[in-house]
Amino acid sequence: MIFRPHLHPAARFRPFVPAFGLALGLGLLPGIAAAQTPADVPTPPAAPAHLRTPDDVPPLETQLPPPTDQPPPEVPLPSPIPLGRGFLVSGALDVRTRTATTGRSGGFWVNTVELDIQHPITSKRTARGNLFLQLLAEDPPDLARGRDVQVGEAYFVYRLPVEADFGSTAYLKVGQFQLPFGLLAVYDPHLLILQPLYAQSLGLRTDFGAALSGRLYGVLNYDLSLTTGTGPGHIDISPTRVYSFRLGRTFTTRNGVVNVGGSLLQGRLPITDLSVADPFAVELPPSGRVRPDRGGFVSKSRIAGDGSYGFKRTTARGEAVIGADGPQRVLGYYAEGDYRFTGRTSAAISRSLFVYPLGNSSATRESLGLTYASSANLTFRGLYQYLRDVPRDAGGQVRHRLTLQVLLRF
């Protein structure tokens, strides 16, 4: 499902489900979701009686940061599997095929096999934090030697003792996690076949470092992160640091739900320019690691505004980015509209443009997708794309691509 009706925040968040990567919902992109900031969450279900231990008593009060992507309420996610003392396990299998003139074309391949493990940290029957580990066996179609086993997200998050009487909270996250910038701050797209601008603009999705998130006076959501800028799988204390900051606000009205945010980013990130040697903009692998085929880093600055609007069966979202790679200006935008036909079928249409820093180089994407969710465990997606990539100092090339996906979650 791409869409879901608005629910009170306390009804949407499921903190003990390893939803980073699995709670992508059943659509090409998830519906409106709160930012990576805390919210009241319901008490999680207890483990089965034969697996329950004294430490497994469900907390009476739970306040944890919600996952970046929220599952649609119409089709619940599969229940995670209790393992040992307080551990929860779930996973996903992402199989795809596509027609393409570059990279892998024809035949089916396993794009991702995912295993998510987490362990909630509780004290006096209250949730204090969480340990999360995501393992990915991936085989991205656009990288010649991209088959690998990677760590997706792996972090420790803990609630700081900030006075809650003023409606303010603070959570510290340390490890490898998704950058809280633009639309990336409100959902996780690594298992989706419709992608926003992060591959062209940032060159990575997940990074190693520390982040502080929370809510100010019950009104503004904030996310502040300091990461290495080298991408997942690298713990590098060299001066390639990346600073990112986002403020967001959600409005609930009788005519729908509006979520808006503004982000700033500064630091050294991978080069993503198109050239004669690398003429096509490609998606990052599910792990979000630095692309090995570009080589090198460049100082990047970014300012982004993002927004989402949901009303009945319709959802719209978008992002606009401006900034610079070194002294050269860059800009881009992403716009998408979704419509839910039934509780299992939905469609999406989108357009994106990113203008690279040199010459007339740019990447344009126009997409039309359809999703069918047969159950909470099984989702089918199809996506047609019109792609136009213009490398610097070269003519543009137009491609038409059809991608089919079967996503099994367990």
C-alpha positions, 0 to 999 in steps of 0.5 A: 500500500502506498497510502494510509489514512492518518492515525494519531501518532500513538497508534502509528509507531511500533518501536519493537518491530525492526522496521528499518527496511521491513516496514516499508509498507506495501507501496512504491513509497510509504505514506506520510510518516513522522520524522526520526524523532520521538513519539508516544508509542503503544505497548508492544506485544508480549513474547509467546508464553513458552519463550517469555522470561522475566525480562520480557515483561512488556513496558507500561510506558514506552517512548522511543524514536519511531522508525523512519518508515511507517507500515500502512495500517490496512495490512499489518506487518508480519510479527517479528520472531522472538529469539533468546532473551528479548531479541526480535528477528525479522527479514525480507527477500527482494527479487527483481527483473528489469529491461535495461540497456545498462547494467544487468538486463533480463532474467531475475536476480536477488537484489537483497536478502535482509535480516534485522535483529534488535534488542530493546533496552528497558528499565523499570518496565520503561523503554530506554533505548534499543540495539539494532542490527541490519544485515544485507546480502545484496547484488545491485544490478548497476555495479559490476562487482557489487555482490556483497554482504553488508551491514545496513544500519547498526546502531544504539539509541538511548533516551537522554534524561531531558525534562518532559514537562515542557514537551521536549525529548532527546535521543542519542543514536550512535552507529551506522544509520540513515542520514536525517536529511530531506525526505530521507529523514522521514522514510527508508527507501532501500527496498523500494523501486522508486527513489528520491534524489539521494543517489544523485545529490548525496552519493550515499544514504547511510553513514557512520557517526552520532545523531541527536533527535527529539521534539522541542516543546511538543511542536518541532521535530529536530534531527542533528547528526555528525557522520564520517561521510565515507558511507557504510562499512567504513569507520574513518576518523579522517576530516571527511565529516558531514554535518546534517540538521533538520527541523520538521513539523506535522499539521493535522487538519480536517482536509488532511495531514501536512508534514514539512521540513527544512534541512541543511548539510555540509561536508565531504561526500562522494562524487556523483557527476556524470561523465563520458566514462560514467554516463548514467545515474544509477541507484545506490545498493540497498546498503547505501554504501559509497559507489566504488565506480566514481572515485573521490570525494568533494565538498558539498553543501545542501539546503533542502525543503521537503513536504508531504500531504495526505488526504483520503486516498491521495498522497503527495510528497516532494523535495527541492534541493540547492547547494554546491559541489565545491564552487559549482552550483547544483540543484534538483527536485523530486515530486510524487503523487500516489493514489490508492484504488483499493486496500491492496492496489495503488499507483504512483507517478513521479518526476525528478531532475538533478542538475550536476555542477559542471556544464549542462550535465543533468539526470531526469526521471519520469516514473509510473508505478503500480503496487499489489499487496496480496498479504502482509508477507507478499508484495508485487510492484511494477515501475516504468521509467523514462530516463534521460542522462546528460553527461558533461561535455557529451550528448544526452541519452534516453532510456526506457526501463521496466522494473518488476519486484517481488518482495517477501517479508517474514 
